[in-house]
Amino acid sequence: MKLYYAPGACSLSPHITLREAELPFELVKTDTKTKTIADGSDYWLINPKGYVPCLELDSGERLTEGPAIVQYIADRVPAKKLAPENGSLQRYHLQEWLNYVTAELHKGYGALFTSTTPEDYKPIARERLTQRYELVETTLAKQPYLLGSTFSVADPYLFVVTNWARHAGLNLDRFKALQAFQGRMRERPAVMAALKAEGLS
C-alpha cells in the first residue's frame, strides 16, 4: 500500500493507524500547494480531490477521506482491535466520533488556516472550536480514549487535529483531560514513529 501524505496534515491520522496496524506501506510525500508528489508528477492524477490523505491499495484501487481510510486499515487487522466489530453499536459510536472530529473540529480549523478568511472572523472561529472541544473534554475526563478504556482509530484523528491548535492561535490549556490525552498519544510507539518519519519530532 501507498499513503500519500503531507507532513503534519490530517494524513498523519492514517499514517499513525498504519503503524498501529503493523501493515507494510510506503509513504509518498505530497505538496498540497503545488499538487505534486515527490517525483514531480501531478497529484491530481492520483486524487482528483487534490488533498491528502489518499491510500493506494496493492490492487491499484484508491481510497480517500481519512475516516474511511482508518476504518479500512482497522478492518484489515481485526485482531488488533483498532475498531469495534462492524455492525456493533460500538462501531457506530466510533463513526460518531470520526464524524464529529471531521465536521466540528477538522473543518473548524480550516477557516484559521485560509489566507482569505477575514481577520475579524477568526476570533469567532476560535470560540466555536473551543465550544466543540467542551464535549471532548467531558468525555476524556471520564475515560482515557474517545471510546472508553480502549484505543481506537478515532484517537489519532483527534490527536492530529488538536496538534494544530497552537498554529491556529487556539489556546486549549484549560482542557486538562485533553492535554493528558495528547500526552498519552505522544507516548505511543506508533505515534512517535509516524512523527519522526514526517520530520515532526
N, C-alpha and C positions, 0 to 999 in steps of 0.2 A: 504494500500500500504506500501511497504518497500523500503527505499532508502539505498542502500549500498554505503558507503562514506568513504573517508579518510580525516581527518581534514585539511582544507586549500587547498585541491586538487580541480580540476575542478568540482568535485561533489558538491562543495559549491554552484554552479550556480543553479542546480535543487533544492537544499535544500532551497535556498532563494525563488525560484519560488513557491515551495510547500507552503511556509509560506505566500507569497503574495496571493496565490490562496485560502488560508484558508481551505485546504483539510486535512483530517486526514491522518497521515502517521507515520510510525515507522522508526527510524534511526538505521542502523546496521553498526557499525564501522568495517572497513576492513583494514587489514595490507597489503599494496600493495607490500611490500618487501617479506614477507613470504607467501603471497597469502592465508591468513587465515582470518576468521571472528572472532568476539569477543568470540564466544563459542568454538573456536579452530578448527572448521570444515573447509573444503577445499573450498576456494573461487572459484577455477577453476570449481567446480561443479555448481556454481551459474552463473558465467560468463566465458565462455571459452576464452574470450579475456584477462582475468586476470587483467583488470584495472577497475577503477571506472569512472563514476557512472554506476549503474545498478538499474533500478526501477522495482520492482516486483509488479505486479498488483494483485488485490484481486482475480482474476481468476487463478493466478499462472503463467500467462504468464509474460515474462520479456522483458524490453526494455533497450537497451544500447545506448551509444552515446548521450552526453549532448544536442546538438541541437535538436535531435529527441525527447528526453525526455521533454525538456521545452515546445516544441510545443504541445505535448500530454497533458501536465498539463494545458496549457492555453486553449486548446480546451475543457477541462472538465468543465471549468467555463467561458463561453463566456461573461457573464455579467460583469466580472472583467476587460475585455478588456486588457488582458496581451499580446495579439497578434491580429493583424488585421484579418479580416474575411478571411477564406480560399477562394482562387480564386481571391482575390482582388490584385491589383498591389502593395499595401502596404504590403501584406503578402509576396510577392516576394522580396520586399525591406528588410523585416525582415530576410528572408532566406539569402539574400545577405550579411547582416551584420553578421549573425551567421556563415556563411561560411568564411567570412574574418577573424573573430576572431579566428576561428578554424585553418585555414590554414596559416595565415600570422602572428598571434600573439602567440596563444597557442603552435603551433608546433615550432615556433621560440625560445621559452623558453626551449624547450626540450634539445637542444644542450648545454645549460648553466647549466643544472641540471644533465647531464650524466657524470659519472666519466671517461668514456673512450674518451670524447671529448678532442682533443689536445688543450693545453693551448693557442697556437698561433692562433687557430681558433676562440676562444671566443670573442676577440675584433671585428672580422668580423661579428659574430652572433649578437653582441650587436648593431653594427652600422646598420645592416639590420633591426633589430627590431625597432630601433629609427626611421628609414625611414618609416616603416609601420605605426608608430604612427602619422606621419605627417597628414595623411588623417583623422584619428580620431580627432586630434586637430582642424583641419579646420572645421570639421563637428560640433564639440561641441562648437566651438567659435560662431556658429550661432544659436544653439538650445540647450536646456538642456539635451536632451536624443538622442540616436542614430537615432530614427525615427522622431524626432521633439519635440513637446511640451509634448508628452505623453510617459510615462514609458512603456517599453515592455520587453519581456523575453531575448532580446539581451543585455540589460543593465547589469543584474547580471553577465553575462558571461564576458563582458568587465571588469567589476569591479574586478572579481575574478582573471583573468589572470594578470591584471595590478598590483594587490597586490603582485605579485611575483617579481616585478622589483628590489626592494632593495636586496632581497635574491640572485638575479641573477647578482648583480653588475651593474644594469642598472639605470642610472640617468635620470629621466623624469621630473625633477623640472622645466625645461623651458617650459613645456607644461601646461600653466596656466589653460586653459579651461578643460583639462583632470583632473588636480588636483582639480578643482572646482567640476567636475562631481564625482570624488571619494568621496569628502566631502559630496555631496548631497546624494550619495548612502549610506554612513555610517549612515546617519540620519534616514533612512527608518526603521520603526519598524521591518519589516521582516528581514532586513539585520542584525540589532542589535541582534535579537533573534537567527538567524542562527549562527552568530559568537560566541555568548555566548554558544549555545548548542555544538559547536565544540571545545570549550575551546580556542577561538582565541581572545576574547575581553579582 
